[in-house]
Structures are given as C-alpha cells and as structure tokens.
Amino acid sequence: AQSVTQLDSHVSVSEGTPVLLRCNYSSSYSPSLFWYVQHPNKGLQLLLKYTSAATLVKGINGFEAEFKKSETSFHLTKPSAHMSDAAEYFCVAGSSGTYKYIFGTGTRLKVLA
Amino acid sequence: SAVISQKPSRDICQRGTSLTIQCQVDSQVTMMFWYRQQPGQSLTLIATANQGSEATYESGFVIDKFPISRPNLTFSTLTVSNMSPEDSSIYLCSVVSSGSSYEQYFGPGTRLTVT
C-alpha cells in the first residue's frame, strides 16, 4: 500500500538560512508527488508537483524539490528562509488512476528572527 | 486553477445536531473530494463526491454519518450528522480540474466546533 512519511514533525530555522523538509514515499510505482503549504487559519496551497517529468521541480516562493527514486524521497528545500515561510507543510502522494491523495503527517516550519 | 468557496467558514454546534457544509466551484470539475482535518493532524479523505450518484466512502466513514450530495459539476454538500465533540474538525472540499495532472485544489475549509 502507498504511504507517505514526513520525517520531522517540527523544523526550526533562522531567517536567511536553508530549509530542508524531508519526505519519503512508499509505492510499487512512481507516484505523482506534491508539496502543499497551510498557513494558520488558511487553506492549502500547492507549492509544487512531480509527475514523472524533470526530477528537480521548482515551485512557488523559491521552493524546490528533487525526486530520487533510488531513495524513494521527495525532499523540499529553499535556499533562504523568510519569516513568511512559517507554516505547516504536507507531502502528498497521488494514487494512480483514482486521483486520490495520501497525505503525510505534516511538518511545522518555524522561522526564527 | 479553480476557485473554491465553502459555507459556512466556521460554526459552533450542539451535540446531537447536524450541519450541512456547502462547496461551490467557479468552473466544472471532474472530481470532488471531502476531507477532515482533526486538530493538529493531517488530512484524512472522507469520500469522493460523485456527480449524480452515491458518494464513495473511505474506510471508517459511512453515509449515515456523512451524507454527501453532488447534484452538478460545480457544487457539493457534506452533512455531519448527529454530531459529537469528536467531530470537531476542519472540513475541506477539494477538486481536480479537467485536464490537470492530478493536482487537487482545496477550499478554505469549514471549522466546526461541537459542544
């Protein structure tokens, strides 16, 4: 069965330093993979998606993620954190043929001044 | 991307009552889903709202508790029936637009508190 594991429930970084949010997936095939961000009391916003094209995916707000099949990983990175990046981030796998999503448990990013 | 609205945005309800949540999309969409996000947790899929037929429920969710309607390609409702405090959650609808590569767009959510 498909599953998504976000390895860190909380990550704290200082403003201006790099961000790394880790995600591993379990699947018998190459799934569609997504990262969403949820700001407090706001809806979910799509940051980026991987759908078997380029393995390095660029998203909005300077975020990017690299699909590594050998490591079954899809980690989210950003070179320099901004205070406005503080939010909850969800790694999501899409189930082939059904459009259903499998959500990771989320990583809360805190950005320190 | 589709623009999605939900009504109400939040509500406080008494146990034993029911609440119907509406989801409206600004364009016709292929798929619509309903999710629950319990406090401090991730999202769990409740069901797929099928246009013109009964919804398809995930394990642990039943039609008697969460009846869903989808009369057309732009609108759906989710009812939370006979509520208990354990139903206090954010309920979100999402859509897959025609031609999109699997990505879902989410509504702003309905924050439900049951007392």
gemmi code that builds the backbone of each chain (N, CA, C; Angstrom):
import gemmi

chains = {
    "A": [
        ("ALA", (0.844, -1.199, 0.000), (0.000, 0.000, 0.000), (0.875, 1.244, 0.000)),
        ("GLN", (0.330, 2.294, -0.597), (1.075, 3.533, -0.625), (1.115, 4.175, 0.747)),
        ("SER", (2.223, 4.848, 1.042), (2.299, 5.631, 2.273), (3.278, 6.770, 2.068)),
        ("VAL", (3.125, 7.786, 2.885), (3.996, 8.955, 2.834), (4.476, 9.232, 4.251)),
        ("THR", (5.778, 9.372, 4.413), (6.379, 9.626, 5.718), (7.115, 10.954, 5.711)),
        ("GLN", (6.696, 11.844, 6.569), (7.438, 13.078, 6.776), (8.242, 12.894, 8.048)),
        ("LEU", (9.543, 12.971, 7.893), (10.435, 12.510, 8.945), (10.501, 13.449, 10.141)),
        ("ASP", (10.138, 14.690, 9.971), (10.226, 15.661, 11.053), (8.859, 16.300, 11.268)),
        ("SER", (8.366, 16.258, 12.483), (7.090, 16.918, 12.759), (7.277, 18.422, 12.936)),
        ("HIS", (8.455, 18.819, 13.403), (8.767, 20.239, 13.592), (10.195, 20.504, 13.084)),
        ("VAL", (10.351, 21.641, 12.388), (11.667, 22.094, 11.952), (11.773, 23.584, 12.273)),
        ("SER", (12.889, 23.975, 12.885), (13.140, 25.389, 13.170), (14.406, 25.814, 12.445)),
        ("VAL", (14.328, 26.956, 11.767), (15.490, 27.512, 11.078), (15.538, 29.000, 11.363)),
        ("SER", (16.701, 29.572, 11.207), (16.823, 31.020, 11.337), (16.543, 31.671, 9.987)),
        ("GLU", (16.003, 32.850, 10.033), (15.724, 33.588, 8.805), (17.007, 33.734, 7.997)),
        ("GLY", (16.904, 33.461, 6.692), (18.068, 33.577, 5.818), (18.873, 32.303, 5.650)),
        ("THR", (18.570, 31.283, 6.444), (19.282, 30.001, 6.338), (18.465, 29.014, 5.510)),
        ("PRO", (19.109, 27.941, 5.031), (18.382, 26.992, 4.168), (17.321, 26.196, 4.923)),
        ("VAL", (16.308, 25.794, 4.144), (15.231, 24.961, 4.662), (15.297, 23.585, 4.006)),
        ("LEU", (15.149, 22.544, 4.815), (15.048, 21.180, 4.301), (13.923, 20.479, 5.036)),
        ("LEU", (12.889, 20.099, 4.302), (11.780, 19.323, 4.872), (11.781, 17.966, 4.160)),
        ("ARG", (11.855, 16.907, 4.957), (12.088, 15.579, 4.380), (10.796, 14.799, 4.201)),
        ("CYS", (10.758, 14.064, 3.091), (9.590, 13.254, 2.767), (10.043, 11.984, 2.064)),
        ("ASN", (9.561, 10.851, 2.534), (9.780, 9.583, 1.859), (8.438, 8.961, 1.520)),
        ("TYR", (8.387, 8.290, 0.412), (7.147, 7.651, -0.001), (7.377, 6.166, -0.184)),
        ("SER", (6.305, 5.441, -0.113), (6.342, 4.000, -0.339), (5.329, 3.679, -1.410)),
        ("SER", (5.807, 3.138, -2.513), (4.900, 2.821, -3.600), (5.557, 1.801, -4.518)),
        ("SER", (4.743, 1.003, -5.160), (5.266, 0.000, -6.085), (5.508, 0.591, -7.475)),
        ("TYR", (5.182, 1.856, -7.634), (5.392, 2.526, -8.907), (5.794, 3.965, -8.610)),
        ("SER", (6.134, 4.718, -9.626), (6.484, 6.124, -9.421), (5.205, 6.940, -9.324)),
        ("PRO", (4.882, 7.420, -8.149), (3.620, 8.149, -7.997), (3.761, 9.606, -8.411)),
        ("SER", (2.653, 10.287, -8.489), (2.674, 11.746, -8.526), (2.906, 12.219, -7.108)),
        ("LEU", (3.739, 13.222, -6.949), (4.085, 13.726, -5.617), (3.895, 15.234, -5.577)),
        ("PHE", (3.454, 15.706, -4.429), (3.124, 17.116, -4.274), (3.614, 17.600, -2.908)),
        ("TRP", (3.855, 18.900, -2.848), (4.025, 19.583, -1.573), (2.980, 20.699, -1.497)),
        ("TYR", (2.289, 20.734, -0.344), (1.318, 21.791, -0.072), (1.751, 22.537, 1.184)),
        ("VAL", (1.354, 23.788, 1.261), (1.607, 24.592, 2.453), (0.278, 25.069, 3.013)),
        ("GLN", (0.188, 25.086, 4.343), (-1.013, 25.557, 5.022), (-0.603, 26.590, 6.072)),
        ("HIS", (-0.917, 27.838, 5.791), (-0.669, 28.886, 6.769), (-1.777, 28.885, 7.806)),
        ("PRO", (-1.509, 29.378, 9.000), (-2.517, 29.352, 10.068), (-3.849, 29.933, 9.609)),
        ("ASN", (-4.901, 29.177, 9.852), (-6.262, 29.596, 9.516), (-6.456, 29.890, 8.030)),
        ("LYS", (-5.642, 29.247, 7.214), (-5.774, 29.407, 5.765), (-5.943, 28.036, 5.117)),
        ("GLY", (-6.353, 28.044, 3.866), (-6.489, 26.790, 3.121), (-5.152, 26.266, 2.667)),
        ("LEU", (-5.186, 25.139, 1.968), (-3.983, 24.505, 1.457), (-3.618, 25.091, 0.099)),
        ("GLN", (-2.329, 25.399, -0.059), (-1.845, 25.949, -1.321), (-0.809, 25.007, -1.915)),
        ("LEU", (-0.947, 24.730, -3.202), (0.007, 23.855, -3.881), (1.323, 24.594, -4.097)),
        ("LEU", (2.411, 24.008, -3.581), (3.741, 24.590, -3.763), (4.392, 24.101, -5.047)),
        ("LEU", (4.330, 22.791, -5.259), (4.942, 22.207, -6.437), (4.460, 20.773, -6.614)),
        ("LYS", (4.742, 20.226, -7.798), (4.309, 18.860, -8.077), (5.333, 18.146, -8.948)),
        ("TYR", (5.429, 16.843, -8.751), (6.234, 15.981, -9.597), (5.302, 14.975, -10.270)),
        ("THR", (5.390, 14.925, -11.612), (4.534, 13.977, -12.336), (5.319, 13.276, -13.425)),
        ("SER", (6.492, 12.764, -13.069), (7.359, 11.925, -13.915), (8.026, 12.681, -15.065)),
        ("ALA", (8.109, 13.972, -14.970), (8.881, 14.739, -15.951), (10.268, 14.986, -15.326)),
        ("ALA", (10.702, 16.195, -15.222), (12.002, 16.502, -14.623), (12.018, 16.116, -13.152)),
        ("THR", (13.145, 15.561, -12.704), (13.215, 15.115, -11.304), (13.414, 16.270, -10.341)),
        ("LEU", (13.953, 17.390, -10.808), (14.078, 18.579, -9.968), (12.923, 19.508, -10.326)),
        ("VAL", (12.095, 19.762, -9.355), (10.877, 20.524, -9.592), (10.966, 21.854, -8.873)),
        ("LYS", (10.695, 22.907, -9.588), (10.677, 24.237, -8.973), (9.231, 24.647, -8.707)),
        ("GLY", (9.043, 25.261, -7.559), (7.708, 25.682, -7.185), (7.627, 27.170, -6.926)),
        ("ILE", (6.586, 27.554, -6.214), (6.401, 28.968, -5.922), (7.227, 29.374, -4.707)),
        ("ASN", (7.437, 30.666, -4.562), (8.105, 31.243, -3.395), (9.511, 30.699, -3.169)),
        ("GLY", (10.200, 30.290, -4.245), (11.583, 29.854, -4.134), (11.796, 28.429, -3.674)),
        ("PHE", (10.735, 27.682, -3.477), (10.852, 26.286, -3.056), (11.140, 25.380, -4.250)),
        ("GLU", (11.851, 24.315, -3.987), (12.037, 23.275, -4.980), (12.153, 21.928, -4.288)),
        ("ALA", (11.967, 20.867, -5.073), (12.040, 19.514, -4.522), (12.655, 18.604, -5.581)),
        ("GLU", (13.376, 17.598, -5.103), (14.013, 16.658, -6.002), (13.477, 15.259, -5.782)),
        ("PHE", (13.004, 14.656, -6.845), (12.517, 13.287, -6.793), (13.697, 12.335, -6.961)),
        ("LYS", (13.928, 11.480, -5.972), (15.006, 10.491, -6.044), (14.399, 9.104, -5.887)),
        ("LYS", (14.267, 8.433, -7.010), (13.613, 7.125, -6.998), (14.404, 6.115, -6.179)),
        ("SER", (15.733, 6.159, -6.288), (16.562, 5.186, -5.574), (16.427, 5.318, -4.065)),
        ("GLU", (16.113, 6.519, -3.608), (15.953, 6.766, -2.179), (14.481, 6.883, -1.785)),
        ("THR", (13.592, 6.753, -2.729), (12.137, 6.979, -2.536), (11.891, 8.244, -1.725)),
        ("SER", (12.556, 9.329, -2.141), (12.440, 10.586, -1.398), (11.972, 11.716, -2.306)),
        ("PHE", (11.408, 12.725, -1.658), (10.937, 13.929, -2.363), (11.061, 15.077, -1.375)),
        ("HIS", (12.278, 15.412, -1.023), (12.534, 16.438, -0.010), (12.322, 17.836, -0.572)),
        ("LEU", (11.799, 18.705, 0.268), (11.528, 20.098, -0.105), (12.644, 20.984, 0.429)),
        ("THR", (13.140, 21.883, -0.411), (14.225, 22.771, 0.012), (13.948, 24.204, -0.422)),
        ("LYS", (14.623, 25.105, 0.292), (14.607, 26.515, -0.070), (15.935, 27.087, 0.397)),
        ("PRO", (16.630, 27.852, -0.438), (17.975, 28.310, -0.065), (17.992, 29.254, 1.136)),
        ("SER", (16.954, 30.071, 1.258), (16.979, 31.097, 2.290), (15.571, 31.286, 2.851)),
        ("ALA", (15.399, 30.972, 4.118), (14.073, 31.041, 4.732), (13.663, 32.484, 4.990)),
        ("HIS", (12.373, 32.708, 4.842), (11.787, 34.016, 5.133), (10.758, 33.823, 6.236)),
        ("MET", (10.546, 34.875, 7.002), (9.583, 34.781, 8.113), (8.218, 34.301, 7.625)),
        ("SER", (7.846, 34.708, 6.416), (6.533, 34.334, 5.881), (6.437, 32.859, 5.506)),
        ("ASP", (7.553, 32.131, 5.554), (7.525, 30.693, 5.259), (7.030, 29.862, 6.438)),
        ("ALA", (6.902, 30.468, 7.586), (6.423, 29.733, 8.769), (5.006, 29.224, 8.519)),
        ("ALA", (4.848, 27.918, 8.545), (3.562, 27.297, 8.189), (3.683, 25.789, 8.385)),
        ("GLU", (2.584, 25.095, 8.072), (2.582, 23.625, 8.069), (2.741, 23.172, 6.631)),
        ("TYR", (3.619, 22.189, 6.407), (3.891, 21.690, 5.064), (3.513, 20.213, 4.983)),
        ("PHE", (2.809, 19.869, 3.925), (2.354, 18.491, 3.730), (2.939, 17.925, 2.442)),
        ("CYS", (3.526, 16.754, 2.568), (3.959, 15.980, 1.407), (2.825, 15.021, 1.059)),
        ("VAL", (2.501, 14.925, -0.220), (1.323, 14.178, -0.634), (1.664, 13.293, -1.826)),
        ("ALA", (1.163, 12.077, -1.816), (1.311, 11.185, -2.962), (-0.037, 11.002, -3.636)),
        ("GLY", (-0.043, 11.029, -4.933), (-1.262, 10.806, -5.690), (-1.361, 9.354, -6.092)),
        ("SER", (-2.539, 8.794, -5.942), (-2.766, 7.397, -6.284), (-3.132, 7.288, -7.750)),
        ("SER", (-2.355, 6.505, -8.481), (-2.536, 6.418, -9.927), (-3.937, 5.949, -10.299)),
        ("GLY", (-4.577, 6.692, -11.166), (-5.846, 6.262, -11.717), (-7.071, 6.660, -10.928)),
        ("THR", (-6.888, 7.067, -9.667), (-8.062, 7.399, -8.849), (-8.097, 8.862, -8.447)),
        ("TYR", (-7.035, 9.569, -8.637), (-6.895, 10.958, -8.201), (-6.875, 11.108, -6.685)),
        ("LYS", (-6.929, 10.007, -5.951), (-6.924, 10.138, -4.501), (-5.545, 10.554, -4.011)),
        ("TYR", (-5.538, 11.290, -2.895), (-4.316, 11.741, -2.268), (-4.055, 10.947, -0.993)),
        ("ILE", (-2.759, 10.718, -0.738), (-2.338, 10.183, 0.548), (-1.439, 11.228, 1.175)),
        ("PHE", (-1.864, 11.743, 2.317), (-1.147, 12.832, 2.975), (-0.121, 12.310, 3.963)),
        ("GLY", (1.028, 12.997, 4.014), (1.938, 12.800, 5.125), (1.374, 13.480, 6.353)),
        ("THR", (2.056, 13.285, 7.471), (1.549, 13.802, 8.747), (1.843, 15.278, 8.947)),
        ("GLY", (2.636, 15.875, 8.061), (2.893, 17.298, 8.135), (4.161, 17.647, 8.895)),
        ("THR", (4.787, 18.751, 8.494), (5.952, 19.313, 9.191), (5.673, 20.781, 9.452)),
        ("ARG", (5.763, 21.144, 10.720), (5.553, 22.557, 11.072), (6.898, 23.271, 11.017)),
        ("LEU", (6.990, 24.253, 10.134), (8.221, 25.025, 9.983), (8.136, 26.309, 10.790)),
        ("LYS", (9.130, 26.503, 11.622), (9.235, 27.729, 12.406), (10.460, 28.490, 11.916)),
        ("VAL", (10.309, 29.775, 11.682), (11.415, 30.604, 11.217), (11.736, 31.623, 12.299)),
        ("LEU", (12.962, 31.579, 12.769), (13.404, 32.435, 13.868), (14.064, 33.691, 13.332)),
        ("ALA", (13.745, 34.811, 13.963), (14.329, 36.085, 13.525), (15.804, 36.185, 13.905)),
    ],
    "B": [
        ("SER", (-6.300, 27.440, -12.289), (-6.784, 26.684, -11.141), (-8.198, 27.120, -10.785)),
        ("ALA", (-8.955, 26.222, -10.158), (-10.328, 26.514, -9.794), (-10.383, 27.362, -8.527)),
        ("VAL", (-11.425, 28.197, -8.444), (-11.680, 28.967, -7.229), (-12.814, 28.289, -6.478)),
        ("ILE", (-12.561, 27.976, -5.226), (-13.489, 27.173, -4.440), (-13.919, 27.960, -3.209)),
        ("SER", (-15.213, 27.966, -2.938), (-15.709, 28.595, -1.727), (-16.460, 27.567, -0.902)),
        ("GLN", (-16.444, 27.761, 0.400), (-17.174, 26.889, 1.317), (-18.009, 27.731, 2.266)),
        ("LYS", (-19.184, 27.200, 2.583), (-20.055, 27.846, 3.556), (-20.552, 26.814, 4.533)),
        ("PRO", (-20.629, 27.094, 5.825), (-20.074, 28.288, 6.458), (-18.564, 28.177, 6.605)),
        ("SER", (-17.909, 29.258, 6.960), (-16.467, 29.190, 7.190), (-16.168, 28.580, 8.551)),
        ("ARG", (-17.086, 28.799, 9.490), (-16.955, 28.189, 10.806), (-18.314, 28.121, 11.465)),
        ("ASP", (-18.454, 27.212, 12.416), (-19.707, 27.113, 13.159), (-19.452, 26.415, 14.483)),
        ("ILE", (-20.271, 26.753, 15.439), (-20.262, 26.075, 16.732), (-21.629, 25.428, 16.881)),
        ("CYS", (-21.656, 24.123, 17.083), (-22.910, 23.381, 17.093), (-23.030, 22.564, 18.373)),
        ("GLN", (-24.265, 22.244, 18.723), (-24.512, 21.412, 19.903), (-24.504, 19.943, 19.501)),
        ("ARG", (-24.074, 19.124, 20.414), (-24.059, 17.689, 20.133), (-25.467, 17.193, 19.812)),
        ("GLY", (-25.534, 16.233, 18.915), (-26.805, 15.655, 18.517), (-27.445, 16.344, 17.324)),
        ("THR", (-26.939, 17.504, 16.959), (-27.482, 18.214, 15.795), (-26.683, 17.872, 14.540)),
        ("SER", (-27.114, 18.406, 13.402), (-26.447, 18.156, 12.119), (-26.081, 19.482, 11.474)),
        ("LEU", (-25.038, 19.469, 10.688), (-24.594, 20.660, 9.962), (-24.302, 20.275, 8.517)),
        ("THR", (-24.803, 21.091, 7.593), (-24.511, 20.866, 6.172), (-23.534, 21.920, 5.685)),
        ("ILE", (-22.457, 21.460, 5.078), (-21.402, 22.319, 4.555), (-21.507, 22.331, 3.027)),
        ("GLN", (-21.422, 23.513, 2.462), (-21.530, 23.653, 1.015), (-20.168, 23.943, 0.400)),
        ("CYS", (-19.964, 23.403, -0.786), (-18.734, 23.636, -1.552), (-19.127, 24.043, -2.966)),
        ("GLN", (-18.699, 25.235, -3.364), (-19.039, 25.770, -4.674), (-17.757, 26.046, -5.452)),
        ("VAL", (-17.724, 25.611, -6.707), (-16.560, 25.813, -7.560), (-16.948, 26.726, -8.713)),
        ("ASP", (-15.995, 27.527, -9.175), (-16.319, 28.511, -10.217), (-16.274, 27.934, -11.627)),
        ("SER", (-15.991, 26.639, -11.761), (-15.964, 26.001, -13.071), (-16.305, 24.525, -12.904)),
        ("GLN", (-16.660, 23.892, -13.993), (-16.991, 22.473, -13.920), (-15.717, 21.659, -13.671)),
        ("VAL", (-15.814, 20.704, -12.776), (-14.648, 19.925, -12.389), (-14.966, 18.438, -12.491)),
        ("THR", (-13.889, 17.684, -12.698), (-14.044, 16.244, -12.882), (-14.351, 15.544, -11.554)),
        ("MET", (-13.535, 15.829, -10.561), (-13.613, 15.104, -9.295), (-13.762, 16.092, -8.143)),
        ("MET", (-14.511, 15.696, -7.146), (-14.614, 16.465, -5.914), (-14.436, 15.512, -4.738)),
        ("PHE", (-13.737, 15.994, -3.735), (-13.460, 15.177, -2.556), (-13.804, 15.969, -1.299)),
        ("TRP", (-14.071, 15.236, -0.227), (-14.249, 15.835, 1.100), (-13.222, 15.233, 2.052)),
        ("TYR", (-12.565, 16.128, 2.814), (-11.552, 15.723, 3.769), (-11.911, 16.219, 5.163)),
        ("ARG", (-11.341, 15.572, 6.159), (-11.427, 16.034, 7.531), (-10.007, 16.255, 8.055)),
        ("GLN", (-9.819, 17.349, 8.772), (-8.543, 17.627, 9.417), (-8.805, 17.858, 10.893)),
        ("GLN", (-8.556, 16.840, 11.695), (-8.757, 16.962, 13.131), (-7.667, 17.843, 13.725)),
        ("PRO", (-7.935, 18.426, 14.891), (-6.990, 19.405, 15.465), (-5.561, 18.898, 15.530)),
        ("GLY", (-4.646, 19.656, 14.936), (-3.234, 19.327, 14.983), (-2.828, 18.140, 14.136)),
        ("GLN", (-3.720, 17.694, 13.261), (-3.407, 16.494, 12.485), (-3.424, 16.770, 10.988)),
        ("SER", (-3.110, 15.731, 10.242), (-3.100, 15.827, 8.794), (-4.514, 15.635, 8.241)),
        ("LEU", (-4.618, 15.628, 6.935), (-5.925, 15.475, 6.303), (-6.236, 14.008, 6.054)),
        ("THR", (-7.492, 13.664, 6.263), (-7.987, 12.318, 6.004), (-9.138, 12.405, 5.013)),
        ("LEU", (-9.071, 11.606, 3.966), (-10.127, 11.609, 2.957), (-11.378, 10.942, 3.505)),
        ("ILE", (-12.499, 11.651, 3.428), (-13.780, 11.088, 3.852), (-14.418, 10.324, 2.699)),
        ("ALA", (-14.540, 11.004, 1.550), (-15.243, 10.385, 0.436), (-14.988, 11.144, -0.849)),
        ("THR", (-15.264, 10.465, -1.948), (-15.297, 11.075, -3.272), (-16.749, 11.384, -3.593)),
        ("ALA", (-17.020, 12.639, -3.929), (-18.389, 13.045, -4.262), (-18.612, 12.798, -5.746)),
        ("ASN", (-19.501, 11.897, -6.080), (-19.765, 11.520, -7.467), (-20.985, 12.269, -7.979)),
        ("GLN", (-20.859, 12.861, -9.145), (-21.961, 13.629, -9.705), (-23.080, 12.699, -10.150)),
        ("GLY", (-24.247, 12.906, -9.594), (-25.416, 12.140, -9.999), (-25.515, 10.753, -9.413)),
        ("SER", (-24.626, 10.385, -8.520), (-24.714, 9.057, -7.892), (-24.174, 9.130, -6.470)),
        ("GLU", (-24.279, 8.028, -5.771), (-23.869, 7.991, -4.366), (-22.365, 8.206, -4.245)),
        ("ALA", (-21.975, 8.865, -3.171), (-20.560, 9.097, -2.918), (-19.843, 7.786, -2.603)),
        ("THR", (-18.538, 7.790, -2.802), (-17.696, 6.629, -2.487), (-16.928, 6.938, -1.212)),
        ("TYR", (-17.204, 6.176, -0.155), (-16.654, 6.477, 1.167), (-15.385, 5.667, 1.439)),
        ("GLU", (-14.490, 6.298, 2.179), (-13.260, 5.626, 2.614), (-13.554, 4.797, 3.866)),
        ("SER", (-12.638, 3.900, 4.142), (-12.778, 3.050, 5.312), (-12.894, 3.906, 6.566)),
        ("GLY", (-13.890, 3.593, 7.377), (-14.098, 4.325, 8.619), (-15.127, 5.429, 8.513)),
        ("PHE", (-15.614, 5.701, 7.341), (-16.623, 6.746, 7.130), (-17.851, 6.112, 6.465)),
        ("VAL", (-19.036, 6.483, 6.948), (-20.265, 5.879, 6.436), (-21.264, 6.947, 6.037)),
        ("ILE", (-22.143, 6.571, 5.137), (-23.093, 7.518, 4.561), (-24.068, 8.054, 5.597)),
        ("ASP", (-24.443, 7.239, 6.573), (-25.405, 7.699, 7.575), (-24.839, 8.856, 8.399)),
        ("LYS", (-23.548, 8.850, 8.620), (-22.892, 9.876, 9.419), (-22.492, 11.085, 8.575)),
        ("PHE", (-22.072, 10.840, 7.346), (-21.573, 11.903, 6.468), (-22.268, 11.842, 5.104)),
        ("PRO", (-23.564, 12.086, 5.037), (-24.210, 12.074, 3.717), (-23.674, 13.193, 2.836)),
        ("ILE", (-23.482, 12.862, 1.579), (-22.903, 13.788, 0.604), (-23.809, 13.856, -0.610)),
        ("SER", (-23.979, 15.073, -1.120), (-24.683, 15.230, -2.381), (-23.783, 15.944, -3.369)),
        ("ARG", (-24.001, 15.637, -4.659), (-23.305, 16.364, -5.722), (-24.253, 16.435, -6.918)),
        ("PRO", (-25.129, 17.425, -6.908), (-26.156, 17.491, -7.946), (-25.639, 17.903, -9.317)),
        ("ASN", (-24.495, 18.574, -9.368), (-23.938, 19.002, -10.662), (-22.413, 19.063, -10.557)),
        ("LEU", (-21.771, 19.558, -11.617), (-20.306, 19.511, -11.688), (-19.623, 20.664, -10.960)),
        ("THR", (-20.387, 21.538, -10.308), (-19.777, 22.685, -9.622), (-20.151, 22.783, -8.147)),
        ("PHE", (-20.926, 21.867, -7.628), (-21.466, 22.036, -6.275), (-21.574, 20.696, -5.557)),
        ("SER", (-21.278, 20.732, -4.249), (-21.435, 19.549, -3.424), (-21.725, 19.976, -1.991)),
        ("THR", (-22.391, 19.102, -1.261), (-22.606, 19.334, 0.169), (-22.169, 18.116, 0.959)),
        ("LEU", (-21.679, 18.381, 2.153), (-21.345, 17.350, 3.134), (-22.138, 17.662, 4.394)),
        ("THR", (-22.871, 16.690, 4.898), (-23.580, 16.851, 6.166), (-22.885, 16.038, 7.237)),
        ("VAL", (-22.651, 16.652, 8.373), (-22.135, 15.938, 9.532), (-23.332, 15.722, 10.447)),
        ("SER", (-23.721, 14.472, 10.613), (-24.970, 14.151, 11.294), (-24.753, 13.747, 12.741)),
        ("ASN", (-25.763, 14.014, 13.565), (-25.745, 13.570, 14.961), (-24.366, 13.817, 15.584)),
        ("MET", (-23.987, 15.071, 15.599), (-22.614, 15.437, 15.952), (-22.263, 15.165, 17.407)),
        ("SER", (-20.997, 14.841, 17.605), (-20.411, 14.707, 18.936), (-19.141, 15.550, 18.969)),
        ("PRO", (-18.601, 15.816, 20.152), (-17.364, 16.625, 20.208), (-16.220, 16.062, 19.364)),
        ("GLU", (-16.212, 14.751, 19.161), (-15.154, 14.139, 18.342), (-15.222, 14.569, 16.876)),
        ("ASP", (-16.342, 15.136, 16.481), (-16.477, 15.622, 15.099), (-15.894, 17.018, 14.913)),
        ("SER", (-15.440, 17.631, 15.987), (-14.821, 18.951, 15.882), (-13.567, 18.845, 15.025)),
        ("SER", (-13.585, 19.514, 13.890), (-12.513, 19.391, 12.901), (-12.649, 20.525, 11.900)),
        ("ILE", (-11.700, 20.595, 10.996), (-11.851, 21.406, 9.795), (-12.247, 20.453, 8.675)),
        ("TYR", (-13.288, 20.814, 7.962), (-13.740, 20.011, 6.833), (-13.430, 20.775, 5.550)),
        ("LEU", (-12.764, 20.100, 4.624), (-12.337, 20.749, 3.387), (-12.844, 19.982, 2.175)),
        ("CYS", (-13.249, 20.732, 1.177), (-13.518, 20.092, -0.106), (-12.339, 20.391, -1.031)),
        ("SER", (-12.161, 19.519, -1.991), (-11.112, 19.725, -2.986), (-11.634, 19.274, -4.345)),
        ("VAL", (-10.990, 19.771, -5.388), (-11.409, 19.435, -6.747), (-10.198, 19.122, -7.600)),
        ("VAL", (-10.434, 18.329, -8.613), (-9.460, 18.101, -9.673), (-10.062, 18.705, -10.930)),
        ("SER", (-9.368, 19.672, -11.508), (-9.882, 20.318, -12.710), (-9.665, 19.445, -13.929)),
        ("SER", (-10.515, 19.604, -14.903), (-10.356, 18.889, -16.171), (-9.011, 19.255, -16.787)),
        ("GLY", (-8.276, 18.252, -17.215), (-7.010, 18.495, -17.881), (-5.833, 18.677, -16.954)),
        ("SER", (-6.078, 18.768, -15.642), (-4.949, 18.950, -14.728), (-4.267, 17.614, -14.498)),
        ("SER", (-2.993, 17.653, -14.170), (-2.239, 16.420, -13.961), (-2.312, 16.007, -12.489)),
        ("TYR", (-3.459, 15.609, -12.082), (-3.715, 15.030, -10.772), (-3.735, 16.007, -9.608)),
        ("GLU", (-3.313, 17.269, -9.810), (-3.273, 18.110, -8.615), (-4.677, 18.496, -8.187)),
        ("GLN", (-4.839, 18.582, -6.868), (-6.099, 18.976, -6.271), (-5.995, 20.404, -5.758)),
        ("TYR", (-7.104, 21.108, -5.850), (-7.207, 22.457, -5.300), (-8.219, 22.410, -4.167)),
        ("PHE", (-7.864, 23.064, -3.082), (-8.643, 22.946, -1.865), (-9.427, 24.210, -1.567)),
        ("GLY", (-10.604, 23.999, -1.003), (-11.364, 25.109, -0.472), (-10.749, 25.617, 0.813)),
        ("PRO", (-11.255, 26.727, 1.339), (-10.676, 27.338, 2.544), (-10.991, 26.577, 3.815)),
        ("GLY", (-11.935, 25.652, 3.742), (-12.258, 24.851, 4.920), (-13.393, 25.424, 5.738)),
        ("THR", (-14.040, 24.539, 6.480), (-15.080, 24.897, 7.439), (-14.638, 24.392, 8.800)),
        ("ARG", (-14.457, 25.319, 9.727), (-14.017, 24.945, 11.075), (-15.235, 24.679, 11.938)),
        ("LEU", (-15.403, 23.445, 12.353), (-16.573, 23.017, 13.125), (-16.156, 22.707, 14.561)),
        ("THR", (-16.876, 23.306, 15.488), (-16.691, 23.002, 16.908), (-18.004, 22.470, 17.447)),
        ("VAL", (-17.959, 21.314, 18.075), (-19.153, 20.699, 18.641), (-19.040, 20.732, 20.164)),
        ("THR", (-20.044, 21.306, 20.790), (-20.004, 21.444, 22.267), (-20.997, 20.503, 22.937)),
    ],
}
model = gemmi.Model(1)
for chain_id, residues in chains.items():
    chain = gemmi.Chain(chain_id)
    for i, (resn, *xyz) in enumerate(residues, 1):
        res = gemmi.Residue()
        res.name, res.seqid = resn, gemmi.SeqId(i, " ")
        for name, pos in zip(("N", "CA", "C"), xyz):
            atom = gemmi.Atom()
            atom.name, atom.element = name, gemmi.Element(name[0])
            atom.pos, atom.b_iso = gemmi.Position(*pos), 0.0
            res.add_atom(atom)
        chain.add_residue(res)
    model.add_chain(chain)
structure = gemmi.Structure()
structure.add_model(model)
structure.setup_entities()
